[in-house]
Amino acid sequence: MLRYTLMRLGIFAGCLVVVWGAVYSGIFPRGFGDSNGLWVLLLALVLSAPISWVVLRKERDRASVQIVGKVDRMKANLDASRSREDGADDASRAQGGAAAPH
């Protein structure tokens, strides 16, 4: 996941440099009034998103598999914990330590 994030940030940084150069060379408009910095960031973000979507497809799929694996392990641990808790509760009730009815 960290690798995907760093690669995504790298693509954004590259787009930011290209857009900054294009704006200051006059290829792209400079924005409105004092909004030049925001304009450059927004344009770099808009350009980097589809590039990342296409270029990082395999890396995104690999990160997704890792996340699904972590979620599945967490669910299994939670289910095991619930089973142990239910077993301990059943054992205490069987020994005569039943809780008061609700």
N, C-alpha and C positions, 0 to 999 in steps of 0.2 A: 504494500500500500504506500509506503514511504517512497519507493522508487517511482511509482506512478505520479505521486504528488510532485516530486522533484522534477520529473520530466515535463509535467504540465506547467510548472512554474518556469522552466527553461524555455518552453515554447512561448509563453506569455512575455518573458523578458526579451526574447528575440524579436517578437512582434512589436514590443514597445520601442526598441531601438530603431527598427525599420520605420515605424510610424513617426517617431520623433524626427528622424532624418527627413522623411517625406514632408512633414509639416513645416519644418524650418527651411527646407529648400524650396517650398512653394508648390510642391506637387499636390498636396492636400490643403484644404483651407485651414486657416488658423483658429477657427472657432469664433465665438462672439465675445467681444470685450476681453475681460480677464479670465475667461473660461478655458484658456489654452491648455493648461495642465490637465484639467478634467477631460477635455476633448481628446487629448492624446491617450490618456488612460482608457477612456471608453472605446475609442476606435481600436486600440490594441486588444482590448478584451473581446470585442466583437470579431476581430480577425482571428484571434488565437483559439476561440471556441470550436469553430468547425475544423480547423487544422488539427487540434488535439483529438477531436472526435474521430477523424480518419486515421491519423498517424499512430495514435496510441490505442487502437482497438484491441490488439493482442494483450497489451499490458493491462488494460482495463478489465478484460475477461479474466486474466490471471488474478488480479486483485479481487475481483468479484468471487472467484472460487475460494480464495483465502478467507474472505469475510463470511461466506456461507459455511465454511468449515468451522470457524470460530463460533458462529451462532448455533450450529448443530451441537458442538461440544458443550456450550453453555446450557442448552436445553436438556441434554442428557444428564449433566450434573445436577440441574434443578429437579429433574424427574427422580434421580437417584436419591437426592436429599428428601424429597417428599415421601418416597417409599420408605426410607429409614424412619422418618418422623411418624408415618402412619403405623409402621411396625412397632415402634416403641410405644405409641399410644395404645395399640391393640394389646400389647403385652401387659401394660400397666392395668388396663381394664380387666384382663383375664385374671390378674392376681388379686382382684378385689378392690383396686384403687380407682373405681369408676368415678368419673366426674359427675357433678350434680347435673340433672337434666335442665335444659334451657327452656 
